[in-house]
Every structure is written in C-alpha cells, then in structure tokens.
Amino acid sequence: MIRLATVSPCYNEEAVLRHSVERLTELFNRMINEELISKDSMMVFVNDGSRDHTWEIITQLHGENKFVRGINMSRNVGHQNAIMAGMMTARGWADAVITIDADLQDDIECIPKMVKHFIEGYDIVYGVKVSRKADSFMKRTTAQAFYKLQSSMGVESVYNHADFRLMSRRALDMLSTYKEHNLYLRGLIPLIGLPSTTVDDVISERFAGQSKYTLSKMLHLAFSGITAFSVRPMHAIFHLGIIFLLIAFCIGIYVAYSIITGSAVLGWASLILSIWLVGGFIIFSIGIAGMYIGNIYSEVKQRPLYHIADILS
C-alpha cells in the first residue's frame, strides 16, 4: 500500500473546507479498506495568505481529523506557487502526491484510478476534463480557446488538463530541479518525461462560495504559460514587421507613381490611418517584448518563490 498525500491550495475557502474534508475522509477510509493506500495517508491544505478564517479552520480540522495537515504561507503567493510549496513539502511525507483544488470541483472518484495507475508504474497521472458543464459558458469557451492557442504556440501541455494530477516522489524530485520563478506547472511537468497517463475528469458545481480564479488571474496564467515556454510571439512580430515593410514599399511605389502622373491627392484620412495602424503595431510589439524582458527580470533576481510560516504535520 502506498502513502498518499493530496495537496489543496486554499485562498479564502472557509465556506467549503469542512465539507471537502468530510468528502475526502470518506474517500480515504474507503481506499484504506480496499488496501489502495496506507492508514498514514494525508490531505494537505496550503493556506495561501487567506483573509478569512481558512487557516483557523485548517488548524481546527488538524486537531479533529488524523488525515489533515496544514501549510501556512507567510503571504499570498498565488495558486501555482502555493501548489509548488505543497508538493515540495509533501514529497517528504508520501510516496505519491495528488494536487486538487480545495473546492473539489474535480471528480474525487478519479483519485482511486490515479492510485491504481501509479501502482501500475506511471509516475504522472493527469486529470483531463471530459465535461465542463458546471463551468460558465465564458470560462469554458476561453479555456478551450487558450488550450488551442497554447498548442499553436508550441507549448507542450495536456489538452483540457488544469492542476488535478498525481505525481510520484521520483517525479517531484525531478520537478524540484526546475528553478523557474515564472511558474506554469501545466507546461513544466510534461517536460519531466516520465511514464504518464490520463483519467477522465468530470467537473461538478462548487458546494459553496465562489471561484477565486478571476478572469484577470486566468489571463495572467495564460500569458505566463505562453511567454515561459514559447518564443513564437517574438517570431510572429518579426514576420509582421516584414509584412509592414512590404506594404510600406508598395505604398511608396504608388506615391511615386501618383507624383509622376500628377494624380496625387493629399489625403488626411489615409495619413491618420497609417499612423494609427503602424503606431498600434509598434506599441503591441513593445508590449510583447516587454513581457519577455519582465520574465527575465524576475528570473535573474533569484528570489525565493515562497516562505512557509507554519506547518501542521
């Protein structure tokens, strides 16, 4: 039997924590009876600088439930860094770690399947969303568009996979050697290259509260994923620049012809249009280049990704 740890990042999740622990406890007991996991398995909740009573509830649950452990970040460090902190801490406690959001919208019945795949010899098992009916139309549409954009940019990732996955201790040890500060785990973990497989994940409605993953956070994660793993946007800018130069050359020939034939007409509209078009392209290009420079700036400082204030083990 393996020693399993689930890792759940928590930001203002007081409304769902107790319910989630009850569901996971029931699942853990069933898996122990089926001899899939050992009795000293655990569920680890990472408090990511919550402003509500999340850490107090985790502390109470730790005293009440033998499976519950807690990690308290010194401040809010973001979803990806909180997951990383949980995984890097839990790898010393368990044979395999499963990351799953605290609201348990992911199908927890996938967890026994993941464990069975781990026993079969897979180091990484991805939960792949086969149904997103519980998500809003906007979230569902933007997520699918992002996965397609990511693929077109050459980013290696698992389609329709978020952060619900199992990783063996060996995989986590390898992940720890990656020193990126601009963390995008969905693109980073496939680079490890160990045997992997997938399970079908059906998303359900939240029990209570609202998702903390706002549109701005999703956009930030999307841009981080692309700029951290692909330079194709820079190549696209270069090629667009060549196209603009060719257009400018053609316009220059037309202007010269108009002057020679005496048909030139001074046009305010065409001049303004050209200025706005070229100006917009330049600003857009500088913005993309700035994102890459910003990532370089963050990486070279080599600041720690997070600090852990307290651990309940």
Secondary structure, DSSP 8 states (H G I E B T S, - for coil): -B-EEEEEEESS-TTTHHHHHHHHHHHHHHHHHTTSB-TT-EEEEEE-S-SSSHHHHHHHHHHH-TTEEEEEESS---HHHHHHHHHHHHTTT-SEEEE--TT--S-TTHHHHHHHHHHHT-SEEEEEEEE-TTS-HHHHHHHHHHHHHHHHTT----TTEEEEEEEEHHHHHHHTT---SS--HHHHGGGG---EEEEEEE----SSS--S--HHHHHHHHHHHHHHH--HHHHHHHHHHHHHHHHHHHHHHHHHHHHHHT-----HHHHHHHHHHHHHHHHHHHHHHHHHHHHHHHHHH---S--EEEEE-
